[in-house]
Amino acid sequence: MRSRRAISLRAHHLPWNSAGNLADNDLTADDVVRETGWVFNNETGDELTLKAFVETGDKEVQRYIRLLQLESFQFANSTLLEIGSGIGRMTSSFTNRCKSVIAADVDSAFLERCRQTVAKYGRIERLGTLHVANGKSLSIGDDSVDMTFSYITLQHCQPQDALNLVGEAIRATRSGGLVVLNFRTWVASDIVLVPLGVAVRRLWKLPLIGRRLARWRWSTRLGWQANRLKPDTVLQNFESKLVDIKIFHSVKRQMSVAASRAERVKTVPTNRINPSHWWLVAQVS
Ligand SMILES: C[S@@+](CC[C@H](N)C(=O)[O-])C[C@H]1O[C@@H](n2cnc3c(N)ncnc32)[C@H](O)[C@@H]1O
């Protein structure tokens, strides 16, 4: 594969571009999962295969359709935009369910691998790809899709980029369509993790050693969570463009919104959502 790729200079893109460099190679698809799979589903090991990797994505798609009460959504007639598709772990499953899917990612080598993954385990004729070169805007028309979905991606963006992408998701989704977006919020351990993350991202910018550091698992895991966003922070920017707003969160933690919007926003405590995560599920008005 190996191509000349435009690499972003922004610190929070470096782990993805580093893993993308490994994927932009003549490695087999199974080898790519062994080398880079952990950046998507946190699993490591010499026994990993693309097939098993895609199965984890399919299980998660099924799980979130159930947990987020999306069973009545007409996937079969719909175009779905996935922000942060990676190498297609969940994308294959979406192409098997939807009329068409647009996989969007900040790393172009991931998108190439995503096409290969979907060709093997999904419906390649239903897939389009979109390179999010600047990490914050989508070159896609208004009202182009029926659902925009994003999982464990917005937490990796610089806070303003994450908010921009939420705006872009709403712009790209037709009126009456759904946005289904996953975020990370504050937990107690963030008192240590947030400053460490800032320090590690600074190290990634150092000449010579920085790029090498951004390839290591410990450093990636410390530095890649670039924001914590609360529901109120997202809603104060976008509430006026949404209706039927639901916030799904773990039963293990309290999550509320400001009293001024409590009537318009339903909070739904749910089993099997990570306590540091929450989901915005809403209809575009
Ligand atoms: C943890 S992975 C999750 C991938 C996929 N959702 C999954 O569950 O397998 C995060 C993905 O988001 C992509 N990403 C990170 N920042 C992004 C941005 N600003 N815009 C688009 N994609 C981004 C990364 O390249 C990576 O593929």
The ligand as an SDF file (V2000), in Angstrom:
LIG
                    3D

 27 29  0  0  0  0  0  0  0  0999 V2000
  -10.6410    4.6590   19.4890 C   0  0  0  0  0  0  0  0  0  0  0  0
  -10.7680    4.7090   17.7330 S   0  0  0  0  0  0  0  0  0  0  0  0
  -12.4180    4.1300   17.5090 C   0  0  0  0  0  0  0  0  0  0  0  0
  -12.6890    3.6460   16.0990 C   0  0  0  0  0  0  0  0  0  0  0  0
  -14.0540    2.9970   15.8980 C   0  0  0  0  0  0  0  0  0  0  0  0
  -15.1260    3.8890   16.2800 N   0  0  0  0  0  0  0  0  0  0  0  0
  -14.1440    1.7050   16.6710 C   0  0  0  0  0  0  0  0  0  0  0  0
  -14.8480    1.6520   17.6830 O   0  0  0  0  0  0  0  0  0  0  0  0
  -13.4620    0.7580   16.2650 O   0  0  0  0  0  0  0  0  0  0  0  0
  -10.9430    6.4700   17.3600 C   0  0  0  0  0  0  0  0  0  0  0  0
  -10.9640    6.7540   15.8700 C   0  0  0  0  0  0  0  0  0  0  0  0
  -11.2630    8.1330   15.6920 O   0  0  0  0  0  0  0  0  0  0  0  0
  -10.4080    8.6720   14.7090 C   0  0  0  0  0  0  0  0  0  0  0  0
  -10.2850   10.0960   15.0120 N   0  0  0  0  0  0  0  0  0  0  0  0
   -9.5980   10.6870   16.0180 C   0  0  0  0  0  0  0  0  0  0  0  0
   -9.7540   12.0300   15.9630 N   0  0  0  0  0  0  0  0  0  0  0  0
  -10.5720   12.2810   14.8980 C   0  0  0  0  0  0  0  0  0  0  0  0
  -11.0990   13.4760   14.3180 C   0  0  0  0  0  0  0  0  0  0  0  0
  -10.8090   14.6670   14.8330 N   0  0  0  0  0  0  0  0  0  0  0  0
  -11.8970   13.3640   13.2390 N   0  0  0  0  0  0  0  0  0  0  0  0
  -12.1930   12.1390   12.7180 C   0  0  0  0  0  0  0  0  0  0  0  0
  -11.7080   10.9720   13.2140 N   0  0  0  0  0  0  0  0  0  0  0  0
  -10.9150   11.0440   14.2880 C   0  0  0  0  0  0  0  0  0  0  0  0
   -9.1060    7.9100   14.8610 C   0  0  0  0  0  0  0  0  0  0  0  0
   -8.2930    7.9680   13.7200 O   0  0  0  0  0  0  0  0  0  0  0  0
   -9.6350    6.5030   15.1500 C   0  0  0  0  0  0  0  0  0  0  0  0
   -9.8640    5.7890   13.9730 O   0  0  0  0  0  0  0  0  0  0  0  0
  1  2  1  0
  2  3  1  0
  2 10  1  0
  3  4  1  0
  4  5  1  0
  5  6  1  0
  5  7  1  0
  7  8  2  0
  7  9  1  0
 10 11  1  0
 11 12  1  0
 11 26  1  0
 12 13  1  0
 13 14  1  0
 13 24  1  0
 14 15  1  0
 14 23  1  0
 15 16  2  0
 16 17  1  0
 17 18  1  0
 17 23  2  0
 18 19  1  0
 18 20  2  0
 20 21  1  0
 21 22  2  0
 22 23  1  0
 24 25  1  0
 24 26  1  0
 26 27  1  0
M  CHG  2   2   1   9  -1
M  END
$$$$
